[in-house]
Each structure stands twice: as structure tokens, then as C-alpha cells.
Amino acid sequence: MAVKHTKKLFIKALNKKFGKDFDLAGQKVEYKRLGPEQNARKREFMEYAKKVEGKRGMTGYNPYVHAGGIPLGQRQLVPYKLSGTEYVVEGDDLHFVNNPAIQQMWDDVRRTIVVGLDMAHEVLQKRLGKEVTPETINNYLEILNHAMPGAAVVQEHMVETHPGLVDDCNVRVFTGDDNLADEIDDQYLIDINKVFPAEQAESIKAAMGKTTWQAIHVPTIVVRSCDGGTTSRWSAMQLCMTFIDAYNMCAGEAAVADLAYA
């Protein structure tokens, strides 16, 4: 009974909406969406595709082959509203290939490695009897910012990277020890007290204690040319060579291995 009742209500609603003499065959509605031409980004794509086609001598992007000859854009190509913001953007702009900000975000994730300094300093002091001071740390950081982009230290006849291709590479330190932070050259320091609000800064420093860390960003071109594991290898190699240079070590001594894993 319930099914029959529902069916009757459905038929009644159809009759009310369309009338008893409603003939679909006699109805014709034309929706003018203009195909791909309705969208500025698609027009840009088509224009550029013609240039590319001329250069390479073969066809490429063509939204008119979208569905068996039916062009892209039979429906309205609506933009997207970014969640939590008032920004409305073209959908194509959110594709990572088209969006340099997304690319750089992913590059920054892969090219960044955080390495502690305390264990390395203990190795230098306890195993090798070296003196570690704010002055030696600053000297080390100067050498490291020369070496980390891909420059040679200690060894002669080593190929080097062009500075113009690796200018986004840098190494800075951050520490929970305010006294040490005061002694570090500003260009090599991430000052927690300045980067974070006072309450957050105190919380971070309390969690860190007196430890000191290096924020290493290898060149973007490295992680675009190699896999993510190269970040660790690249960093470890340049760190070891810099320690050897900055603290006048012998390149072949066993302590170098400890520095590589520090």
C-alpha cells in the first residue's frame, strides 16, 4: 500500500508540474555555455597551445576533442572558493603544475633538514679536545654557508655549483640558550624571541632547553633533480667537510664518522 500511495503522489506531482498534455518531444531548450570560451583560463590555454603546436610541429591541447567531438564546457565552468578564506580562484590555478606556490611548498618540505649541533660539539670537545666557542660556531656557519650550496672545502679539484643556481640555499641555527643566541652572528640566527610571540617563544625555549639546532635548506634544484634522500646525503657530506675545515681536523680520522651521524 505504501508503494502505491507513493506512486500516486509522484504521478500527481508530475501532472501538477507539467500538465496532462505535456509532450517532451515538443520541447526544446538551448543552453548556451559557450564551451571552453566561457572561461578565461581555457582561452589562455588554447591560445598558448597554438603557439606550442607551431613550435613543435604536432597537435597538443584541444578542448574540442573532449567527448567524442563535444567540446569541454557544456556545463558552467565554475571557479572554486578556498575553504576558510574569501578567495575565489580558477580551478586550473590549483593544479600543482600551474601553481608555483604549491611547488615551492613541496620543494621546501623536501629540501629542509634539521640537524642538532650538541652531539657534534661533544665529539669535538671530548674525543678531539677541540675548543667550541661562539666564535668557532660563527666561523663554522660562515664556512657552512659557503659549502652547503655545493662549494668545495678542504679538497682541491672538486667541481662546484654556480652561485646563481643555488642562491636559495642557507643554513641558520636556533637555540633555547638566549646567551648563546646573543653571540651568534644575526645573519646565521633564527631568533626564537623575534619569530614567535613572547608566550610561545618561552614555551618553545622551555621545551628545547639549552640545545642548539641547524635548519638546513639545500638548493631547490637538488631535490628537483634527485630524490628526497639526497637532502640527507647532501647535508651530511657538507657538514662533515665544514667541521673538518672549521676545527682543523684530519679528514680521515674516525671522529668524522661520528659527526656524520650527529
CORJO-V849064 format. One record per residue. N is the residue number from 0. RES is the residue in one letter. PSI is psi in degrees with one decimal (999 if undefined). D_FIRST is the distance of its C-alpha to the first C-alpha in Angstrom with 1 decimal. Layout:
n: (N N)
res: (RES RES)
psi: (PSI PSI)
d_first: (D_FIRST D_FIRST)
This chain:
n: (0 1 2 3 4 5 6 7 8 9 10 11 12 13 14 15 16 17 18 19 20 21 22 23 24 25 26 27 28 29 30 31 32 33 34 35 36 37 38 39 40 41 42 43 44 45 46 47 48 49 50 51 52 53 54 55 56 57 58 59 60 61 62 63 64 65 66 67 68 69 70 71 72 73 74 75 76 77 78 79 80 81 82 83 84 85 86 87 88 89 90 91 92 93 94 95 96 97 98 99 100 101 102 103 104 105 106 107 108 109 110 111 112 113 114 115 116 117 118 119 120 121 122 123 124 125 126 127 128 129 130 131 132 133 134 135 136 137 138 139 140 141 142 143 144 145 146 147 148 149 150 151 152 153 154 155 156 157 158 159 160 161 162 163 164 165 166 167 168 169 170 171 172 173 174 175 176 177 178 179 180 181 182 183 184 185 186 187 188 189 190 191 192 193 194 195 196 197 198 199 200 201 202 203 204 205 206 207 208 209 210 211 212 213 214 215 216 217 218 219 220 221 222 223 224 225 226 227 228 229 230 231 232 233 234 235 236 237 238 239 240 241 242 243 244 245 246 247 248 249 250 251 252 253 254 255 256 257 258 259 260 261)
res: (M A V K H T K K L F I K A L N K K F G K D F D L A G Q K V E Y K R L G P E Q N A R K R E F M E Y A K K V E G K R G M T G Y N P Y V H A G G I P L G Q R Q L V P Y K L S G T E Y V V E G D D L H F V N N P A I Q Q M W D D V R R T I V V G L D M A H E V L Q K R L G K E V T P E T I N N Y L E I L N H A M P G A A V V Q E H M V E T H P G L V D D C N V R V F T G D D N L A D E I D D Q Y L I D I N K V F P A E Q A E S I K A A M G K T T W Q A I H V P T I V V R S C D G G T T S R W S A M Q L C M T F I D A Y N M C A G E A A V A D L A Y A)
psi: (-41.1 -39.3 -45.3 -41.1 -43.5 -40.3 -41.6 -42.5 -38.1 -45.8 -40.5 -41.4 -39.0 -43.7 -39.5 -37.8 -45.1 -17.3 156.2 -27.8 20.8 125.8 109.8 -31.5 -24.6 2.1 138.9 118.8 129.8 121.6 116.6 94.9 -8.9 10.7 -143.7 -17.3 -16.7 -17.8 128.5 -38.9 -38.6 -37.8 -40.0 -43.2 -45.8 -41.2 -44.4 -34.1 -35.8 -39.2 -43.6 -41.3 -41.0 -35.8 -42.7 -8.7 24.8 158.4 161.1 -122.5 126.3 96.1 -5.7 -1.7 20.9 -46.5 78.1 36.4 -9.2 118.3 156.0 142.3 24.5 -27.1 167.6 128.8 96.0 146.9 174.7 142.2 123.7 127.9 134.1 4.3 176.6 7.5 132.4 123.1 159.8 138.9 -38.2 -26.9 -12.5 -5.3 133.9 -26.1 -35.1 -10.7 102.3 -27.6 -41.7 -40.5 -46.1 -34.0 -46.7 -39.1 -44.6 -35.3 -45.8 -29.8 0.6 134.1 136.7 122.8 131.8 153.1 -20.3 -44.4 -39.9 -40.6 -36.2 -39.5 -45.6 -42.7 -46.3 -35.5 -33.9 -8.1 24.7 150.5 128.6 118.8 169.1 -34.0 -43.5 -32.4 -42.8 -41.2 -43.6 -44.5 -33.8 -45.7 -40.8 -37.6 -12.9 -42.4 -39.4 -36.4 -14.9 25.8 159.4 140.2 147.4 -55.6 136.8 169.1 38.6 136.7 148.4 159.7 151.9 126.1 -30.1 -17.5 -10.9 26.9 -7.9 2.1 135.6 158.6 126.4 158.8 154.7 147.8 153.9 -0.3 102.3 -34.8 -42.9 -41.1 -36.6 -24.8 -13.0 137.0 129.6 -34.3 -18.6 9.3 132.8 103.9 106.5 -35.2 -24.9 -29.3 -30.8 153.4 155.1 -46.3 -43.2 -40.0 -43.9 -38.0 -42.5 -45.0 -35.1 -38.5 -34.7 -28.9 -140.6 13.7 158.3 137.6 152.8 127.5 106.0 128.2 101.5 164.1 141.4 -39.3 -24.7 -48.6 -15.9 -22.9 -23.8 178.5 173.0 -29.1 -20.7 -28.8 -47.6 -43.6 -44.7 -48.0 -49.0 -41.0 -47.9 -32.7 -47.9 -46.2 -35.0 -41.5 -42.9 -44.0 -50.5 -31.3 19.2 51.5 164.6 128.8 -27.9 1.6 155.6 -29.0 -22.3 -36.8 -38.4 -38.0 -35.5 -33.5 -4.9 999)
d_first: (0.0 3.8 5.4 5.2 6.1 8.6 9.9 10.6 12.4 14.2 15.4 16.5 18.4 20.1 21.1 22.5 24.4 25.8 25.6 24.6 28.0 28.0 29.9 30.3 33.3 35.2 34.8 37.5 38.0 41.0 41.0 44.6 44.9 48.4 47.8 50.1 52.4 50.2 51.3 54.9 54.9 53.7 56.4 58.9 57.7 58.1 61.5 62.8 61.4 63.6 66.6 65.7 65.2 68.7 70.3 68.8 68.5 64.9 61.5 59.4 56.7 54.9 51.4 51.2 50.4 47.4 44.7 46.1 48.1 45.6 47.5 46.5 45.2 42.3 40.6 42.5 44.8 44.4 46.9 46.1 46.6 48.3 46.6 48.5 50.8 51.0 52.0 50.1 51.4 50.9 48.9 51.7 54.1 52.1 52.8 55.6 57.7 57.8 58.3 61.7 60.7 58.2 60.8 63.4 61.1 60.5 64.2 65.1 62.9 64.5 68.0 68.3 69.6 70.8 73.8 75.7 79.4 80.4 80.5 82.5 84.9 85.4 86.2 88.7 90.3 90.3 90.7 92.9 94.6 93.5 93.4 90.1 90.4 88.7 91.3 90.5 86.8 87.3 89.5 86.9 84.2 86.4 87.0 83.3 82.3 84.8 83.6 79.8 79.3 81.1 84.8 87.4 89.2 91.9 91.7 93.5 92.5 88.7 86.5 85.0 82.1 82.7 82.3 80.5 77.6 77.1 77.7 74.4 75.5 76.7 77.2 77.2 77.3 75.6 76.8 76.2 79.9 80.9 84.6 84.1 81.9 84.8 87.0 84.8 85.5 82.8 81.9 80.9 79.0 75.4 76.1 73.3 74.6 74.3 71.0 69.0 68.8 71.2 68.7 67.1 70.5 71.7 68.6 69.0 72.7 72.1 69.8 72.2 75.3 78.5 77.1 77.6 75.4 75.7 72.9 73.6 72.1 73.2 73.4 70.1 71.5 71.8 68.2 67.2 69.6 69.1 66.4 65.6 68.0 70.9 70.6 71.7 74.4 75.7 75.9 77.5 80.2 81.2 81.2 83.5 85.9 86.0 86.8 89.6 91.0 90.6 92.0 94.6 93.2 94.1 91.3 91.4 91.4 88.7 87.6 86.1 83.3 82.5 82.2 79.8 77.4 78.1)
